[in-house]
Amino acid sequence: MKPPRTSAVIPSLVAERLEVWGKCIRKQRVAQNVTAADLCRRLDISRPTLGRIERGEGSVAVALYLAAFHVLGLLAIVAPRLDLVLWEPVREGARATRPRDDVDYF
């Protein structure tokens, strides 16, 4: 088993985004009257793992954050489908371009 990632290896922008996601999951869970036990059951996770999600910890798989948003009906808002140009295979002879929204990447 791999050791959990520490905040030192997670870029600060990513850590901040996970923290916001965690706060959002908690707020929406409470607002929708979804108990922690019910969300844990629906995600097939333990209560401590839900606590780590709601605190925005980077040691939790991003798939669990997205699954929680899906269960809470927020996936399309939080992580909308990416435009095809960002992920479709590049045709032969076409030049790939990548949008840069963070110049201080690593």
HELIX and SHEET records of a PDB file:
HELIX    1   1 SER A   12  ALA A   31  1                                  20    
HELIX    2   2 ALA A   36  LEU A   43  1                                   8    
HELIX    3   3 ARG A   47  GLU A   54  1                                   8    
HELIX    4   4 VAL A   62  VAL A   71  1                                  10    
HELIX    5   5 LEU A   75  VAL A   78  1                                   4    
HELIX    6   6 LEU A   84  TRP A   87  1                                   4    
END                                                                             
